[in-house]
Amino acid sequence: MNKSELVDALSKRDGLTEKQAADVVGLIFKGFSDQLKNGGRIEIRGFGSFVVRDYGSYTGRNPKTGGTIQVDSKKLPFFKVGKELKERVNSGK
């Protein structure tokens, strides 16, 4: 499911207009992004949690030239699946 499919499903299920549903989905995504950007954590019970992990710099390899390059440190969002979701996926429900 992509963002537009989520908006469509929300508008049909709850009787919202496409614009209202898009605003709700956009607000949720913006809230998630802002929270992670500020170093916060997002936890949705029964689904999972999102955190930002720091990765240090390292020496990598350029696949085109074969030469080594220095890759800078970075922060990346990480998702950890919740127990309930894991059980639902594995049970096939």
N, C-alpha and C positions, 0 to 999 in steps of 0.2 A: 504494500500500500504506500502510495506517495502522498505528498501534502494535498494535492488537488483532490485525490480520492477521499482523503480524510475529511476535507471540507465538504465534499458532496455527501458523504455518509452522515455527517453531523447535521447538515441542513435538512436532509430527508427524515432523519430519525426524530429530531426535536422540533421540526416545523419552522426552522429559521430560514431567513433568506440566505442566498449564497454569500452576500456581503457580510452579514452578521456572523455566519459560520467562519468565514475567512478571517474576520477580526478576532474571533475567539481563539482560533488556532494560532494566528500571528502573535497574539498577546501571550499565549502559553510559551511558544518558542522563544519569544523575546525575553520573557522572564527566565527561562532556562539558560539562555545564552548569557544574560547579564549576571546571573548567579554564578555560573562557572567562570566567567571572565573576572569576577571579583574574588576568585579563590574559594567559592562556596561549594556546597555539596547538595545534590538533589536526590531525595529518596522517595520512591513511590512504593508503598507497601504492597506486596504481592506481585510487583513487576520487576523492580530492580533499582539500582542507584547509579548516579553519574558523579564522577569526581574528575579533577584535573591532576594528571601525573606529570612530574618533571622528568625529563630525559636529558642526561648530560651530553656534552659534545663528544664526538668520536671521530676516528679516521675511517672514512669510507672509500669506496672505489668507484670511479667513473666507468660505467659499463661500455661506453663508446670508445674511450681512449685507453682504458686499463690503468690510468694513473690514479694516484691517491688524492683525496680531497678531504679537507677538514669540514665536518658537519657541525654546525652550531648547536648549542643546547636549545631545547624547545619544550613547550608544554602542550600536551594533547589530552582531549577528553577521553575518559575511559568508562565503559559501562560494565557493571557487574550484575548479572542476572539474579533475580530473586528466587527463593526456593519454590514458591507457588508457581511461578511461570515455568520454571524448569520442570516441575512435575507435570504441569499441563501439557507441555510440548512432548515430553517423553511418554505420556499416557495416551496421546493421540486424541484428546478431547478438544 
